[in-house]
Amino acid sequence: MTSSEDVRDGGATPEALHEGHADGVSDELAVALYEQMVLARELDERLVALQREGRIISHSSAVGEEAAIVGAAAALRDEDWVFLAGREMAAALWRGMPLAACAHHLFGTARSAGKGRNVHGSPFWKPTRVASVSPLSGTHIPHAVGVAWAARARREDVAALVFFGEGATSSGDFHTGLNFAGVTKAPVLAICRNNGWATSTPASRQTASEGFAVKALAYGLHGVRVDGGDVTAVLGVVREARARASKGEGGTLIEAVTTPRNQNADGPAGDATWHRRDPIARMRRHLEARGLASAESDERLAAEVRADVDRALAEASSAPQPAAEACFDDVYASLPWHLREQRDELNAARLASAEEP
């Protein structure tokens, strides 16, 4: 059975949290969610600057989408798998990927999990089940469905959460993956971050349907549309989807409606009222109302987060880059003869170059 639910408007105003979800979040978890969002924002803004300076190759900003990313990741269990798209580094951090490991990934150092080869893609961290994916839009959706289907076949209570933007819904992999998920009742949690733009293409050019959650009906999935600026609403919706998956009721397509701050290349030049709907500011007001945050605690948190990001980026920026011959590693279990010859030629050329006066 499929259905849809629209809680996009959150509470009584766009600046408030949805009371039905916020009231069910403990004080400890509420503070942890807020701190993670603040960390994500600080890291994001630093990475934007580094990319513009040419010090890192690429970075896709997630400013304004922190609630959708952190809230979804926080709803999972340790045994679940996560498949990131291009903007969900905060989900990897919530799952336990060290901040320094994320920095090494971005700088493409020899110490990165991908050994500097996947700087255009999302970070991955196998110890906490953050999967390695291709940077191509939508291609990781069938992979996530496959992991979820395998868990169901093994009778394991394991789900797979996959993030993607609304632009990926125009890919064949989106349709193939979710159709297969519906047929097999795979416990997949598909999170569509709808910020209104896929690079320079507006959402109105991606679909003629009213939103993206409604597409769940065609696949036999549950569909939910949620306020992606309310971290507690996203947390609650994904928790409910995870519970349905445990009961064998199949997957859920969740559309998290978000509003980025300054879209620049991703659409028009922002919104003068965005600061009132900033997901971090909304959560801060909620914590202040509960007596869990103040100007002093915010200052301490900002200083701690800034120091943590400084250390991670300084470590990665000074780390060695991968050696040229490393491109031959981890491709084959046993290196073929022609690649051995190429590696030997490379090493000989480097040795000769080093010996030249």
C-alpha positions as CSV (number, residue, x, y, z in Angstrom):
1,M,0.0,0.0,0.0
2,T,1.3,3.5,-0.8
3,S,0.5,6.9,0.6
4,S,1.8,10.4,0.8
5,E,2.1,12.9,3.6
6,D,2.9,16.6,3.3
7,V,4.4,18.2,6.4
8,R,6.4,20.7,4.3
9,D,5.2,23.7,6.2
10,G,6.6,22.5,9.5
11,G,5.0,24.4,12.4
12,A,2.8,27.5,12.5
13,T,5.4,29.6,10.6
14,P,8.3,28.7,8.3
15,E,10.7,29.7,11.2
16,A,9.3,27.2,13.7
17,L,9.8,23.4,14.0
18,H,7.0,21.0,13.6
19,E,5.9,20.5,17.2
20,G,4.7,16.9,16.7
21,H,8.2,15.8,15.7
22,A,10.3,18.2,17.9
23,D,8.6,17.2,21.1
24,G,9.6,13.6,20.6
25,V,13.4,14.4,20.4
26,S,15.3,14.1,23.6
27,D,17.4,17.0,24.9
28,E,20.6,15.2,24.3
29,L,19.8,14.2,20.8
30,A,18.5,17.7,20.0
31,V,21.8,19.3,21.1
32,A,23.8,16.7,19.1
33,L,21.8,17.4,15.9
34,Y,22.4,21.1,16.3
35,E,26.1,20.7,16.9
36,Q,26.5,18.5,13.9
37,M,24.7,21.0,11.7
38,V,26.9,23.8,12.9
39,L,30.0,21.6,12.1
40,A,28.6,20.9,8.7
41,R,28.0,24.6,8.0
42,E,31.5,25.6,9.1
43,L,33.2,22.9,7.1
44,D,31.0,23.7,4.0
45,E,31.9,27.4,4.0
46,R,35.6,26.7,4.4
47,L,35.5,24.2,1.5
48,V,33.7,26.7,-0.8
49,A,36.5,29.1,-0.2
50,L,39.2,26.4,-0.8
51,Q,37.6,25.3,-4.0
52,R,37.4,28.9,-5.3
53,E,41.1,29.3,-4.4
54,G,41.9,26.2,-6.4
55,R,43.2,24.3,-3.4
56,I,40.7,21.5,-3.8
57,I,39.3,20.2,-7.0
58,S,35.6,20.2,-6.4
59,H,33.0,20.8,-3.7
60,S,29.2,21.0,-3.8
61,S,27.8,23.2,-1.1
62,A,25.0,22.0,1.1
63,V,24.4,25.2,3.0
64,G,20.7,25.2,3.8
65,E,20.3,21.5,3.5
66,E,22.0,20.4,6.7
67,A,18.7,19.5,8.4
68,A,17.7,17.1,5.7
69,I,21.1,15.4,5.7
70,V,21.8,15.2,9.4
71,G,18.2,14.4,10.3
72,A,18.1,11.5,7.9
73,A,21.4,10.0,9.0
74,A,20.5,10.3,12.6
75,A,17.4,8.1,12.1
76,L,19.4,5.1,11.0
77,R,20.8,2.1,13.0
78,D,24.5,1.2,13.1
79,E,24.0,-1.8,10.9
80,D,22.3,0.2,8.1
81,W,24.2,1.4,4.9
82,V,24.4,4.9,3.6
83,F,24.9,5.9,-0.1
84,L,25.8,9.6,-0.5
85,A,25.3,11.9,-3.5
86,G,27.4,15.0,-3.9
87,R,26.4,17.1,-0.8
88,E,26.0,14.8,2.2
89,M,29.4,14.9,3.8
90,A,27.6,15.7,7.1
91,A,25.9,12.3,7.0
92,A,29.3,10.6,6.8
93,L,30.5,12.6,9.8
94,W,27.4,11.7,11.8
95,R,28.0,8.1,11.0
96,G,31.4,8.3,12.5
97,M,33.8,9.1,9.7
98,P,36.6,11.2,11.2
99,L,36.7,14.8,10.2
100,A,40.4,14.4,9.1
101,A,39.4,11.5,6.9
102,C,36.9,13.8,5.1
103,A,39.6,16.4,4.7
104,H,42.1,13.9,3.2
105,H,39.4,12.8,0.8
106,L,38.8,16.4,-0.4
107,F,42.5,17.1,-0.9
108,G,43.0,13.7,-2.6
109,T,46.0,12.8,-0.4
110,A,47.7,9.4,-0.2
111,R,46.0,9.0,3.2
112,S,42.5,9.2,1.9
113,A,40.3,6.1,1.9
114,G,40.2,6.3,-1.9
115,K,43.9,7.0,-2.1
116,G,43.3,10.2,-3.9
117,R,41.4,8.7,-6.8
118,N,37.8,9.7,-6.0
119,V,38.0,13.4,-5.2
120,H,35.1,14.2,-7.5
121,G,32.9,11.7,-5.7
122,S,31.5,11.5,-2.2
123,P,33.6,10.4,0.7
124,F,33.2,6.8,1.9
125,W,34.0,5.0,5.2
126,K,33.5,1.3,5.3
127,P,33.9,0.9,9.1
128,T,30.6,2.8,9.5
129,R,28.9,1.5,6.3
130,V,29.2,4.7,4.2
131,A,29.5,3.2,0.8
132,S,31.7,4.1,-2.1
133,V,29.7,5.5,-5.0
134,S,30.2,6.9,-8.5
135,P,29.9,10.7,-8.8
136,L,27.5,10.3,-11.8
137,S,24.0,11.4,-10.9
138,G,21.6,8.6,-9.8
139,T,23.9,5.7,-10.5
140,H,24.2,4.8,-6.8
141,I,20.4,4.3,-6.4
142,P,20.3,0.8,-7.9
143,H,23.3,-0.1,-5.7
144,A,21.5,1.0,-2.6
145,V,18.5,-1.0,-3.6
146,G,20.7,-4.0,-4.2
147,V,22.2,-3.9,-0.7
148,A,18.7,-3.5,0.8
149,W,17.4,-6.4,-1.3
150,A,20.3,-8.6,-0.3
151,A,19.5,-7.9,3.4
152,R,15.9,-8.9,2.9
153,A,16.9,-12.1,1.1
154,R,19.2,-12.9,4.1
155,R,16.4,-12.1,6.6
156,E,18.6,-9.4,8.1
157,D,17.0,-6.3,9.6
158,V,19.3,-3.9,7.6
159,A,18.2,-0.9,5.5
160,A,20.0,1.2,2.9
161,L,19.5,4.9,2.8
162,V,20.4,6.7,-0.4
163,F,20.5,10.5,-1.0
164,F,20.1,12.2,-4.3
165,G,18.9,15.5,-5.7
166,E,15.7,16.1,-7.7
167,G,17.8,16.2,-10.8
168,A,18.6,12.5,-10.4
169,T,14.9,11.7,-10.7
170,S,15.3,12.2,-14.5
171,S,17.9,9.5,-14.7
172,G,17.1,5.9,-15.8
173,D,18.8,4.6,-12.7
174,F,16.2,6.3,-10.5
175,H,13.3,4.6,-12.2
176,T,15.1,1.2,-12.5
177,G,16.2,1.3,-8.9
178,L,12.9,2.3,-7.3
179,N,10.8,0.0,-9.5
180,F,13.0,-2.9,-8.4
181,A,12.7,-1.8,-4.8
182,G,8.9,-1.8,-5.1
183,V,8.7,-5.2,-6.7
184,T,11.1,-6.8,-4.2
185,K,10.0,-4.8,-1.1
186,A,13.6,-3.9,-0.5
187,P,14.1,-1.9,2.7
188,V,15.5,1.2,1.0
189,L,15.1,4.7,2.2
190,A,15.4,7.0,-0.8
191,I,15.9,10.7,0.2
192,C,15.3,13.2,-2.6
193,R,16.7,16.6,-1.6
194,N,14.5,19.0,-3.5
195,N,16.1,22.4,-3.4
196,G,14.3,23.5,-6.6
197,W,17.4,23.4,-8.9
198,A,19.7,20.8,-10.5
199,T,22.6,23.0,-11.4
200,S,20.8,25.5,-13.7
201,T,17.7,23.4,-14.4
202,P,14.6,24.2,-12.3
203,A,12.5,21.5,-10.8
204,S,9.7,22.4,-13.1
205,R,11.8,21.1,-16.0
206,Q,12.5,17.8,-14.2
207,T,8.9,16.7,-13.8
208,A,5.3,17.5,-14.6
209,S,4.0,15.9,-11.4
210,E,3.2,17.8,-8.2
211,G,6.5,17.2,-6.4
212,F,8.6,14.1,-6.3
213,A,7.2,12.0,-3.4
214,V,4.1,11.3,-5.5
215,K,6.3,9.2,-7.8
216,A,6.3,6.5,-5.1
217,L,2.8,5.5,-6.1
218,A,4.0,4.2,-9.5
219,Y,6.6,2.0,-7.9
220,G,4.6,0.6,-5.0
221,L,6.5,2.5,-2.4
222,H,5.4,4.7,0.5
223,G,5.8,8.4,-0.3
224,V,6.4,11.2,2.1
225,R,7.0,14.9,1.6
226,V,8.7,16.7,4.5
227,D,10.0,20.1,5.5
228,G,13.7,19.6,4.8
229,G,14.6,22.6,6.9
230,D,13.3,21.0,10.1
231,V,15.8,18.5,11.3
232,T,13.4,16.9,13.8
233,A,10.7,16.5,11.1
234,V,13.2,14.7,8.8
235,L,14.4,12.6,11.7
236,G,10.8,11.6,12.5
237,V,9.8,10.8,8.9
238,V,13.0,8.6,8.3
239,R,12.5,6.8,11.6
240,E,9.0,5.9,10.6
241,A,10.2,4.7,7.2
242,R,12.9,2.7,8.9
243,A,10.3,1.1,11.2
244,R,8.1,0.2,8.2
245,A,11.2,-1.4,6.5
246,S,11.7,-3.6,9.6
247,K,8.2,-4.8,9.4
248,G,8.7,-6.0,5.8
249,E,6.5,-3.2,4.4
250,G,9.1,-2.2,1.8
251,G,10.8,1.1,1.0
252,T,10.0,4.8,1.2
253,L,10.6,7.7,-1.2
254,I,11.1,10.8,0.9
255,E,11.1,14.2,-0.6
256,A,12.9,16.7,1.6
257,V,12.0,20.3,0.4
258,T,15.0,22.6,1.2
259,T,15.9,26.2,0.5
260,P,19.6,26.8,-0.1
261,R,21.0,30.2,1.0
262,N,22.7,31.7,-2.1
263,Q,22.2,29.5,-5.0
264,N,24.3,31.5,-7.5
265,A,25.0,28.8,-10.2
266,D,22.2,26.7,-8.8
267,G,19.4,29.0,-9.7
268,P,18.5,32.6,-8.8
269,A,20.6,34.7,-6.4
270,G,19.0,33.7,-3.1
271,D,16.1,34.9,-1.1
272,A,16.1,37.9,1.3
273,T,14.0,36.0,3.8
274,W,16.2,32.9,3.9
275,H,17.8,33.8,7.1
276,R,14.5,33.3,8.9
277,R,14.2,29.8,7.4
278,D,17.8,28.8,7.9
279,P,17.6,25.3,9.4
280,I,20.4,26.0,11.9
281,A,18.7,29.2,13.1
282,R,15.4,27.3,13.4
283,M,17.0,24.6,15.5
284,R,18.8,27.2,17.6
285,R,15.5,29.0,18.4
286,H,14.0,25.6,19.4
287,L,17.0,24.9,21.7
288,E,16.8,28.3,23.3
289,A,13.1,27.8,24.0
290,R,14.0,24.6,25.8
291,G,16.8,26.2,27.7
292,L,19.4,24.2,25.9
293,A,21.3,27.0,24.1
294,S,22.4,30.5,24.7
295,A,24.7,33.1,23.2
296,E,27.5,32.0,25.4
297,S,27.1,28.3,24.5
298,D,26.9,29.2,20.8
299,E,30.2,31.1,21.0
300,R,31.9,28.2,22.7
301,L,30.5,25.8,20.1
302,A,31.6,28.0,17.2
303,A,35.2,28.2,18.6
304,E,35.4,24.5,19.1
305,V,34.1,23.7,15.6
306,R,36.4,26.2,14.0
307,A,39.4,24.7,15.8
308,D,38.4,21.2,14.8
309,V,38.0,22.1,11.1
310,D,41.3,24.1,11.2
311,R,43.2,21.0,12.5
312,A,41.6,18.7,9.9
313,L,42.2,20.9,7.0
314,A,45.8,21.7,8.1
315,E,46.6,18.0,8.4
316,A,45.2,17.2,5.0
317,S,46.7,20.2,3.2
318,S,50.2,19.2,4.2
319,A,49.8,15.5,3.6
320,P,51.7,13.8,0.7
321,Q,49.9,13.2,-2.6
322,P,49.7,9.7,-3.9
323,A,52.7,8.4,-5.7
324,A,52.4,8.1,-9.5
325,E,52.9,4.3,-9.4
326,A,49.9,4.0,-7.0
327,C,47.6,4.2,-10.0
328,F,48.4,0.6,-10.7
329,D,47.4,-0.6,-7.2
330,D,44.0,-2.0,-6.2
331,V,42.8,-2.5,-9.8
332,Y,43.4,-6.2,-10.2
333,A,44.1,-8.9,-7.6
334,S,47.0,-9.9,-9.8
335,L,48.5,-7.2,-12.0
336,P,48.4,-8.2,-15.7
337,W,51.7,-8.3,-17.6
338,H,51.1,-5.2,-19.7
339,L,50.4,-3.1,-16.6
340,R,53.5,-4.5,-14.9
341,E,55.5,-3.3,-17.9
342,Q,53.9,0.1,-17.8
343,R,54.6,0.4,-14.0
344,D,58.3,-0.6,-14.5
345,E,58.7,1.9,-17.4
346,L,57.2,4.6,-15.1
347,N,59.6,3.8,-12.3
348,A,62.6,3.6,-14.7
349,A,61.7,7.0,-16.1
350,R,61.4,8.6,-12.7
351,L,64.7,7.1,-11.6
352,A,66.4,8.4,-14.7
353,S,64.9,11.8,-14.2
354,A,66.2,11.9,-10.6
355,E,69.7,11.0,-11.7
356,E,70.0,13.8,-14.2
357,P,72.3,16.7,-13.2
